[in-house]
Amino acid sequence: MRNEQAAEILQDIFQRAVDSARPGPVIPPALPEKPKGRCVVIGAGKASAAMAAAVDAAWPDVDVSGVVVTRYGHAVPAGRIRILEAAHPVSDAMSETAAMLIVESLRGLTPDDLVLALISGGGSALMALPAPGLTLADKQAITRALLHSGANIREMNLVRRHLSAVKGGKLALLAQPARLVSLIISDVPGDNPTDVASGPTVADSSTPGDALKVLERYGIPIAEPVRYVLTHPQQVPPQTGYAETRLIATPALALAAAAAEVRKLGLTPLILGDAIEGESRQVAVVMAGIARSVKQYGHPVKGPAVLLSGGETTVTVTNGRAGKGGRNTEFLLSLACALQGEAGIWAIAGDTDGIDGTEDAAGAMISPDTLKRGKLNGLNAATYLDGHDSYSYFHSIGDLVMTGPTLTNVNDIRAILIA
């Protein structure tokens, strides 16, 4: 198999996974019964604007209004629903403004009204209203530290919930006495709704003490206002109104769609899991071992085959300041180093939202000649890996995957093709 043919196959597989989670097709069949009164739409996340547009189009005969916030560059027109943009992965002033406007939109509701919450990954940063006693700067400092610590997404969002005035089910309390239905596009391993965008409409069973333990575990500096909030918790009243949560797109469903595409191409798919976590470069070494086993021994599947996996790996920044890159490009550069030019193995890895970390690429691809082409360009792959500069490496050899914002988010999709 030629590199060009392998690249086309891998891009088709990745695109099929992304397309399966697009809000346009998945929102209409998930909508609840229409309300007697108003429908107030709220939401936060990288997919929220596209989700809002689908709601507005599906319900032209309903009194729809509301406020939704998405990442800069991810906005689309949503008719009667106001779309705001804010920063990700670290909140900015617009994140706080958006949260306040969402709270304001929930005033004056009645039992005949419906609150439709459109929640997707990225919402934790995009809708940020600090808990009483904290400032936005307090939350920004904690988030930046967590992003470089190696903490996984569940641990990060656990902390965020307890430093927020709207996360951890607090928005659900504000929606009373209206009926509340949350439509969630999951980007978290395990699909726990509490973890998606830090669960603004889902009751939280964790405690401020749990959040404090996470910060201490990773050696995160804790400012005195943050410590006070986590050691003097406020009582949150229980949710008493009607509330329902519906998962409408998940990593597992995206992997199933990818597997169907693999079969269509005449190859054998093997889904390794939708919730794989761990240090990106270490996960890559494990994946390289599995790929070699497939190629040499036909275990755990006979080739030609495609190993599929999802979830969210992490990058712990070492050796001072990092270069450019995200968890997917770091995974791939480590995979290339582990395979050392092994013939007949190619791979793609990317974030389904189109943004790997903070860069403009969704991810990248590798082939048996990835290291060779790097050397011809004067690049040492191991040096770039140690400097967390994987984006620069793949940019130099032309192997970045550029999709632009996809307007959905079911986390990372990785596919390894073995001839």
Secondary structure as the mmCIF struct_conf table of DSSP 4:
data_model
#
loop_
_struct_conf.conf_type_id
_struct_conf.id
_struct_conf.beg_label_comp_id
_struct_conf.beg_label_asym_id
_struct_conf.beg_label_seq_id
_struct_conf.end_label_comp_id
_struct_conf.end_label_asym_id
_struct_conf.end_label_seq_id
HELX_RH_AL_P HELX_RH_AL_P1 ASN A 3 ASP A 19
TURN_TY1_P TURN_TY1_P1 SER A 20 ALA A 21
HELX_RH_AL_P HELX_RH_AL_P2 PRO A 23 VAL A 26
BEND BEND1 ILE A 27 ILE A 27
HELX_RH_3T_P HELX_RH_3T_P1 PRO A 28 ALA A 30
HELX_LH_PP_P HELX_LH_PP_P1 GLU A 33 PRO A 35
BEND BEND2 LYS A 36 GLY A 37
STRN STRN1 CYS A 39 ALA A 44
BEND BEND3 GLY A 45 GLY A 45
TURN_TY1_P TURN_TY1_P2 LYS A 46 ALA A 47
HELX_RH_AL_P HELX_RH_AL_P3 SER A 48 ALA A 58
TURN_TY1_P TURN_TY1_P3 PRO A 60 ASP A 61
BEND BEND4 VAL A 62 VAL A 62
STRN STRN2 VAL A 64 ARG A 71
TURN_TY1_P TURN_TY1_P4 TYR A 72 GLY A 73
TURN_TY1_P TURN_TY1_P5 GLY A 79 ARG A 80
BEND BEND5 ILE A 81 ILE A 81
STRN STRN3 ARG A 82 ALA A 86
BEND BEND6 HIS A 88 VAL A 90
HELX_RH_AL_P HELX_RH_AL_P4 ALA A 93 SER A 105
TURN_TY1_P TURN_TY1_P6 LEU A 106 GLY A 108
TURN_TY1_P TURN_TY1_P7 PRO A 111 ASP A 112
STRN STRN4 LEU A 114 SER A 120
TURN_TY1_P TURN_TY1_P8 GLY A 121 GLY A 122
HELX_RH_AL_P HELX_RH_AL_P5 GLY A 123 LEU A 126
BEND BEND7 MET A 127 MET A 127
STRN STRN5 PRO A 130 PRO A 130
HELX_LH_PP_P HELX_LH_PP_P2 ALA A 131 ALA A 131
TURN_TY1_P TURN_TY1_P9 PRO A 132 GLY A 133
HELX_RH_AL_P HELX_RH_AL_P6 LEU A 136 LEU A 147
TURN_TY1_P TURN_TY1_P10 HIS A 148 GLY A 150
HELX_RH_AL_P HELX_RH_AL_P7 ILE A 153 HIS A 162
TURN_TY1_P TURN_TY1_P11 LEU A 163 LEU A 163
STRN STRN6 SER A 164 SER A 164
BEND BEND8 ALA A 165 VAL A 166
TURN_TY1_P TURN_TY1_P12 LYS A 167 GLY A 169
HELX_RH_AL_P HELX_RH_AL_P8 LYS A 170 ALA A 175
TURN_TY1_P TURN_TY1_P13 GLN A 176 PRO A 177
BEND BEND9 ALA A 178 ALA A 178
STRN STRN7 ARG A 179 ILE A 185
BEND BEND10 VAL A 188 VAL A 188
TURN_TY1_P TURN_TY1_P14 PRO A 189 GLY A 190
TURN_TY1_P TURN_TY1_P15 PRO A 193 ASP A 195
HELX_RH_3T_P HELX_RH_3T_P2 VAL A 196 SER A 198
TURN_TY1_P TURN_TY1_P16 PRO A 200 THR A 201
BEND BEND11 VAL A 202 VAL A 202
HELX_RH_AL_P HELX_RH_AL_P9 PRO A 208 ARG A 217
TURN_TY1_P TURN_TY1_P17 TYR A 218 GLY A 219
HELX_RH_AL_P HELX_RH_AL_P10 GLU A 224 THR A 231
BEND BEND12 HIS A 232 HIS A 232
HELX_LH_PP_P HELX_LH_PP_P3 PRO A 233 GLN A 235
HELX_LH_PP_P HELX_LH_PP_P4 PRO A 237 GLN A 239
BEND BEND13 GLY A 241 GLY A 241
STRN STRN8 ALA A 243 ALA A 249
HELX_RH_AL_P HELX_RH_AL_P11 PRO A 251 LYS A 264
TURN_TY1_P TURN_TY1_P18 LEU A 265 GLY A 266
STRN STRN9 THR A 268 ILE A 276
BEND BEND14 GLY A 278 GLY A 278
STRN STRN10 GLU A 279 GLU A 279
HELX_RH_AL_P HELX_RH_AL_P12 SER A 280 TYR A 297
BEND BEND15 PRO A 300 VAL A 301
HELX_LH_PP_P HELX_LH_PP_P5 LYS A 302 LYS A 302
BEND BEND16 GLY A 303 PRO A 304
STRN STRN11 ALA A 305 GLY A 311
STRN STRN12 THR A 314 THR A 314
BEND BEND17 ASN A 319 ARG A 321
BEND BEND18 LYS A 324 LYS A 324
HELX_RH_AL_P HELX_RH_AL_P13 ARG A 327 LEU A 339
TURN_TY1_P TURN_TY1_P19 GLN A 340 GLY A 341
TURN_TY1_P TURN_TY1_P20 ALA A 343 GLY A 344
STRN STRN13 ILE A 345 ASP A 351
TURN_TY1_P TURN_TY1_P21 THR A 352 ASP A 353
BEND BEND19 GLY A 354 GLY A 354
BEND BEND20 ASP A 356 ASP A 356
TURN_TY1_P TURN_TY1_P22 GLY A 357 THR A 358
BEND BEND21 GLU A 359 ASP A 360
BEND BEND22 ALA A 362 ALA A 362
STRN STRN14 GLY A 363 ILE A 366
TURN_TY1_P TURN_TY1_P23 PRO A 368 ASP A 369
HELX_RH_AL_P HELX_RH_AL_P14 THR A 370 LEU A 376
TURN_TY1_P TURN_TY1_P24 ASN A 377 GLY A 378
HELX_RH_AL_P HELX_RH_AL_P15 ALA A 381 ASP A 386
TURN_TY1_P TURN_TY1_P25 GLY A 387 HIS A 388
HELX_RH_AL_P HELX_RH_AL_P16 SER A 390 ILE A 397
TURN_TY1_P TURN_TY1_P26 GLY A 398 GLY A 398
STRN STRN15 LEU A 400 VAL A 401
BEND BEND23 LEU A 407 LEU A 407
STRN STRN16 ASP A 412 ILE A 418
#
